Amino acid sequence: MKHIIWFILIILIEFQLSDGGCPKATFEFFNNTINAPYNFIDSSVGNIGSLETCPYTGRPYVYLPCYPNSSWGNEPYFSTCLKQPDKNTTPIISTSFSSDVNPFLTMPIEKVAELPIETSNDVSYVLSYLNQQTMTFKTPSDIASAVKIIDHVTLNNANSSNEIQSEFYSIANKLLSPSSMLQMQEAQKINRSIVKLISSVEKFSQNFISNKSDENFVENNLVVSIVNMPNNRTKPIVGFAFDPITNQTSSIGSNDMIKNSTSIMLDSQALSQQNRLTFSVYNHENRLFDEESYRVLTRVISLTIDKPELTKHLQKFVKINFYLENNFQHENKTITCAYWHIFNNMTAQWSTDGCQLISIKDRNVICECNHLTHFAILMDIEQKPMSEAMKQVLSIITLGGLFLSSIGLCLTILTFILF
């Protein structure tokens, strides 16, 4: 009977803690000069304020993270407690706490990745934290946690400020740098970090609210251009061009001549009723997009529209000109137009379905496709010139096969004559 009661108690305890909340608790923290106790009530996951509040602002003196595993963190941060100054006096700062700082700065990256990002302040703080810390991330696990946070941010970015937008693209640029290549490739195995990061960049760019007609964000490994209301222009915008020399993008009209740049254009039917075009350019030199069978020869580009359902019935409505920045000799090699197919499980692979190579002239490769996603020019690196020894072996096998076939044919004819 005792064993049965003990078993039931274990079940009740585990059930009580499974909601992800933290129990009420009291902690003692050192603030400048003294140790002071702070009380916390039963709380849900998030950054929780103490019951003790500043008499001047009404805000909790201290905040502490409550993690999904029902445990309190040990990384407190303290709010600013300022007495409202009189006209003839200077501000008085409480001596029981430190100045207001980013609450995430003292937390390890894996802990921050488990916290909800719900408010604009949360987004601002966590992006500032990531931008400061990204270059110090040394392990694939750090990278995976950073990408997880970025993914959370995309769910709360609709009213993001210009500062938040700049921080976001700066972090993505660092994660896509060649110096992060090995860690990012390993992080892909942990939580599909490469695919998740690219998808997050696309979602962030397409969803944030902007009153500007044009937005441009230029980084070394990532360039994003956004055009709102492309049809409400004196000269309607039909696509974008990227200049590899200046690392800049520009919107283009239907009659614009594009030379020695990578560009993408849509036909008029595809553009009708579209409210936003988002053009993204990714540096291919980090080798994040390479596969065992293919090597990416050009920048990876994408064009996102806000109403893709209107293009489902169209054929070959995307025209792309890829500029080969490095002089490429394609003798004995196969190059092809391809797109990066992202699956629902956040894996991806290159595919040629729906894309056709139209022409190759000088360093310009022209493709046509019937869908929108991430495009590039690929080289088949598994196709290798056949050695002379292999050619001789295949010739002998071919001759042997012909000889045996001839003998069989003769025997068949002889049998027919005799019988």
N, C-alpha and C positions, 0 to 999 in steps of 0.2 A: 504493500500500500504506500509506503514511503517513497518507493521508486516511482510509482505512478504520479504522485503529487509533484515530485521534483521535475518530472518530464513535462507536466502541464505548466509549471512555473517557467521553465525554459522557453516554452512556446509563447507564453504571454509576454515575456520580456523581449524576445526577438520580434514579435509582432508590433510591440509598442515602439521599438526603435526603427522599424523598417520604413517609417514615413519620411525619413531624411531630416527630421528636425533635431534640435539640440535641447537638452534639459536645462532647467534654470541652474545658474551657477554663480559663484562669487570668485573673482580673481583679484590678485594684488599686483599692481604695476608701479614701476618707479617713474615719477614724473619730475624731472629736473632736480628736485631737492628731497622729496619724501616718497615713501611707499604709501599708496592709498588703495583701499579696497573698492572694487566696482562690481555691481550686481547686474546680472542678465536674467531675463525671464525665459520661459519655454519659447523657443523661436524656430521659425522655418529656415531653410537654407538661404544664405545671403550675408551681407554685412550688417551686423546687429549693433545697435547703440545701447549703451549702459543706461540703467535707471537714473543714475546721477547725471544731472544736466547743468549746463552753464547758466548761472543766474541772469546773465546779460542777454544771451541769445536764445535760450531755451533748448539748444541742441545738446545731445549727449556729450559728456566729456570725452568718452572713449568708444571706439568701434572695434568689434572683434568678428572675424569671419566664422560662420557656422557652415560646416562642410556636409555634403550629402551622406557621409558615413556616420552622421549624428555626433560628430566630435567638434569641439571648439578649437579654433586655431590659437596659436601662441604668438601671433604677430599683430599686436594692437596698433591702432593709429589714433591720434588725438586731434580733436577739433579745436579751432581757434575760439578762444573765449575772450571777447573784447567788450569792455564797458563802453557804452555809447558816450563819446566825449561831449563835454559842455563846450560852449563857444570859446571859453577862455582857458580851457584845460587841454592837456594832451591825453591821448588814449592810454588806458591802463590795461596791461596784459596780465591775465591771471598767471600765477607762478606754479599752478598745479598741473600744467600740461605744456606740451610743445606746440610750435607753430603748425598751421594746417599744411599737410603734405599729402602727396599722392598715396592713397591707402594701399595700393598694390606693391609699392616699391620694396617693402620688406618681405614680401611673400615669394616663395619659390614658384616657378612657372607652372609646375604641375598642379599646384593648389589653385592658382588663379584660373586655370583652365576648367576647374570644377565649379566655379562660382557663376551664378546667373548674371548676365549683362542685360539689365532691364531699362535703365534710364539713360538719358543723354549724358549725365555726369559720369555714369559707369563707363560708357563708351569712350568719353574723353579721357578719363583716367587710365583705362586699360590700354588704349592706343598709345598714349604718352609713355606708359610703362614699356610696352613692346618696342617702341621706337628707340628707347634708350638701351634696352637689353638685347635686342635681336642679334647684334654682332658678337655678343658674348656667349650665345648658345653654342655649345660644343658637341652635343649628342643628338642623335636622331630623335630621341624621346623629347628633348627640348623643342626641336623643330615641330614635331607632331603636336605638342601642346600649344605652340604658338599658332599653328594653322587651325587648331580647334577653337581657339579664342577668336581668330579672324572670322571663322564660320559663324560664331555666335553674334559677332558684331553686325554681320550682314542682315540679321533679323531685326535690328534696332537702329537703322541708319536713315530712315525716311527723311527726318528733319535735321540731318547732320549739317554742321557748319563747314565753312571753307577749311578751317583748321583741322577738323576731323577728317575731311576728305584728303587733305594733303598728308596727314599722318598715315592714313590707311594705305595710300599708294606708295608712300615711302617704305613702310614695313614690307609690303608685297615685293617691292623692288629688291630689298635686301635678301629676302627669302629666295628670290629667283636668281641671285648672283652666282657666278661660277664658283666662288669660294664656299657656297653652301651646297654645292652639287651633290657631294657624296652623302652628306647628312640627309639631304632631301630625298635622295633615292632610297635610303634605308627607311626614312620616315614614311614613304609611300607604302612600305610593307606593314607598317604599324597601323596607320589609319587612313590610307589612301591620300596622303598629304598633297602630292603634286596635283592630282585631279581636283581635290577639294579646294585647294588654293585658287586654281584657275577658275573654277566654278564660282567661288566666292567673289573674285574680282569682277566677273561678268554680272553677277546679281547686284553687287554694290553699285556698279556703274549704271545699271539699268533702272534701279529703284530709287536712288536718292532724289529728293525734290530740289529743283533748281529753277530760279526765275530768269536765269541768263539764257541767251540764245545759243551760246557756245561755251564749252568748258574744255580745257586742255590740261593734262597732267603729264609732265615729261620727266622720266627717270632713265637711268642707263639701261636697265633691263626690261622696262615696261613703259609704254606710251599709251595713253588713253585720250581719245577725243570724243566729245559728246555734242550732238547737235539736236536741239529741240525745235519742233515744228519745221521740218526740212522743206515742206511744200509751200510754206508761207514766206517765200523769199522772192525777190525780184528775179533772181536766177535760181530755180529750184536745185537743191543739192541731191545728187544721185549716188554719191560715194565719197571715198577718201583716198588720199595718196600719202605715202610715207617716204620722206627723203632720208636715205641712210647717212648722207654726209652731215646734214645738220641735226639729225635725230628729231625732226619735227614732222608733224602731220598737217594736212590741209584738206578742206572740203573741196569737192570738184563738181562741176556741172556736166551736163550731157555732151557738150561740145568741147570740153577741155582736152587738150592733147597732153598725155602723160608720157614722159620719157625718162629712162634711167631712174625709176622709182618703183616701189611696190604699191599697187593700187587695187581697189575693189570697187565695182560699180553694180548697181541694181537697175533693172528696167523700170519703166514708169508704172507698170501695173503693180509691181512689188512694193513700190514706194507710196502708192495711194493710201491715204488714211493713216499713215504712220506718224506718230507723234514724237518719237525719239529714235535717233540712230546712235549707236555706240560702237566706235572703232577701237580695237585693241591691237597692239603690236608687242610681241614677245621676242626677246633675244634668244636665238637658237644656239649660241655658242656655249651656253651652260650645259648642253647635251641632255637636258631633262626630258626632251621629247624624242630622243633616239630610241630605237628598238634594235633587237638582235639582227633583224633582216634589213632594216632601213636606217639611213642616216639623213637627217634634215639638212637641206642645203640652203634654205632661206629663212628669213624671219617667219615666225608663226603669226598669222593675222586672223582676226575674227571681226565680223560685223553683226551686231545684235539689233533687232527691231522689236518694238513693243507689241506688235500684233502679228506674230508669225503665222497664225492660222489663215491669214489672208493670202499666203503664198503657196499653200499646199497643192493647188491645182496648176501651178506654173511650171514650165519646163525650161531648164537652162537660163534662169533669170539672173544668175550671178556670173559676172565676168571679172576675172582676176588677172592682173599682170604682175608676175614676180620678177624682181630684178636680182640677178645673181651677183652679189657684192664681191665675191671672189671668182676670179677667172676659172671656170670649170671645164675640163675636157671630158666629154661624156662618151668617148670611144670606148667600146667594150663594157660600157655601163648603161644601165637602164634608169632613166629618170621619169618620174610620174607625178601627176597632180593628185593630192590626197587630202583627206580631212581627218581630224582627230575625233573618233567616235567615242563619246563618253557614255558608258552604260549606267544602269540604275544603281549598281553596287559600287559606284565610284572607281571603277577601273576604266581604262581607255586603251585604244589601239588605233593605228592608222588604217584607213580604208580608202579605196578608190571608187566605191559605189557612188554613182551620181555625178562623178567628176570626169572630165575629158581633157586631155592635152590637145590643144589646138595648133600651136606652133612654137618653134624655138628660133629666135633670131638674135644674133649677137649674145647679149647676156639677158635678154628678155624672154620669159616663158609665159605664154598665154594659156589660161585654163578657163573652162566653163563648167559650172556646177548647177544642180537643181535644188540646192538646200543651203542653209546658212549654218556655219559652225566654225571651227578653227582649221585654217588651211595652211598648206606649205608644199614645197617641192621636195620630193624624196629621191634618194639614190638607193637602188637595190645593191647593198654591199655583199650579198651572198652570191651574186653572179660574178664568177671569176673566169678569166680566160683559161681555156682548156690546154693542158700541157701536151707536148708532142708525144710523150710516152702514152698518155691516156688516149690520144687520137689513134695511135697505132693499135692499142688494145681493142678499141671499138671497131677499127677497120677489120681486124682479124676475126672478131666475133661476127661482124656483118657478113664477111666472105664465107665463114663457116656455116652460117645460117643459110645463105644462098646455095652453098654446095649440098647441104642436107636436103633442102627443099627440092633441088634438081633431081637428086637420087630418088626421092619419094615420088616425084612426078613421073619419072621414067618407069619405076616399078608399077605405078598405077596404069600407065598406058600398056605395058607389057602384059599385065594381068588381064586387061580388057581384051587384048588381041588373042591371047592363048585360051581364054575361057569364055 
